Amino acid sequence: MTDEELRRKIFDIVALQVRRDTASLTAETTLEELRIASLDMVQILFGIEDTFDIYVPQEGQHLRGGTLGEVCERVKALVAAKHASA
Amino acid sequence: MSDPVRVVVTGLGCISALGHNVGELWWALESGTSGIAPISRVPHDQVHITIAAEVKHYDEARHFDAREVLAYDRYTQFALLAANEAITDAGIDFWRNETLACETAVIVGSGVGGWDTIDRTFYSLHKSGKSRVAPLTIPRLMASAATSQISVKFGLKGPAFSVSSACASSNHAIGEAYWMIRTGRARAAVVGGSEAEISVASQLAWESLRVLASDTCRPFSLGRKGMVIGEGAGMLVLERFDDASKRGARIYCEIAGYGLSADAGDMVRPDVGGAARAIRQALETSRLSPEDIDYVNAHGTGTTLNDMTEVQAIKMVFGPAAWRVMVSSTKSMHGHALGAASAIEAVATIKAIEQRVVPPTANYLGPDPDCDLDHVPNVARQMRIGAALSNSLAFGGLNAVVAFKAV
């Protein structure tokens, strides 16, 4: 999977939950400005886990802060870690 | 106008992670001992959170014959054992008192009912490739199974139904039973709640909501990470004060009032206003003031949000009295038994009134600035409790609070 594919998939997952057009999201968009409700956030985390077949640690504030670009980087790292351990 | 009927508790029963009866529960609560441990019913390689507050050393064959085991889901078994203990404790033989039996209600709270039966049935069909389903599957799994089986086992023929409001189920059950007796629709009640849903599917579902702690349950504490799933049942026998006095029964305490509300907001995020309205109504219906309340057995799940919200709600209703009331969460010891939680917590609260000991919040590491009431950290406290509240603030925004008063 290319970085661009990964980015697009993550943006789609987030866009669905925040009810916005994917095109309105950028790598600089912060999770904070999207004002994501707690139940929407767990659905985003589940969507990411399910799409990339990875485990986002329960208590790690892993994907909870920062920009969407940073979220993509962290997911990329989790995917890489999964392949490394496989 | 005649005085309203007073409703008292004359029997207690409980099975939980802290033991198979009320004596074992109370010993653990008083000593601050937690029943949270590595899960035995779920393979650890299929889940990420591998702790729970399970009922331990439980052998169904010790309590039920082979035919009964076929008929009772684990949740019904727990309900029957707790009901048996409570009825024996109250010293009433309903089989010998047909009139009373016809006026005795059975109300049991449960979040999901026979989950274990559902889980095993689906597994055998979809995974093991079986093509037949046992005939008692429906009577085992229905959410009213425990209510029916208690009524059958003890010959109780009054109003009987189940209540489901997630983690507030048992408080709604206890509150409704209290109202039925108070308003003359029942003379006595066997009431409480039961839950047994620890399985791979439920554990993964709770994980997915990201509310579980991986270490332990430490409500109101610094460093709390979430809740720990528990299981079990709690049961009470309720009677009219006059009936109990007349027959010379031991009276544990009085149920003084009951408050209920809905947040009408988020499915998982608790609301200060909704919680406060239920607490305030419990005080109003019991004609108690915040100054009368010595102890609050909190909902206290151990999640960041619940505990903070609950503290705010208590402060909103109690005002300055919030600084003197003791607010502990016994979920730190028996875990979060979901639909059975408030029944187990009712037993804990009633024993606290009887024993004049406030159970602590176990696993407490230090004060969180957001939870700055007296949370009775780690060590029980000897104290006469004139009146107490037991809070339940359920997922889905359904709240129920029961007020208990020393007699």
Interface residues (C-beta under 8 A of the other chain):
Chain A: A37 S38 L39 V42 L45 F46 Y55 P57 Q58 E59
Chain B: H48 I49 E207 S208 L209 R210 L212 A213 S214 K225 G226 D266 M267 V268 R269 L305
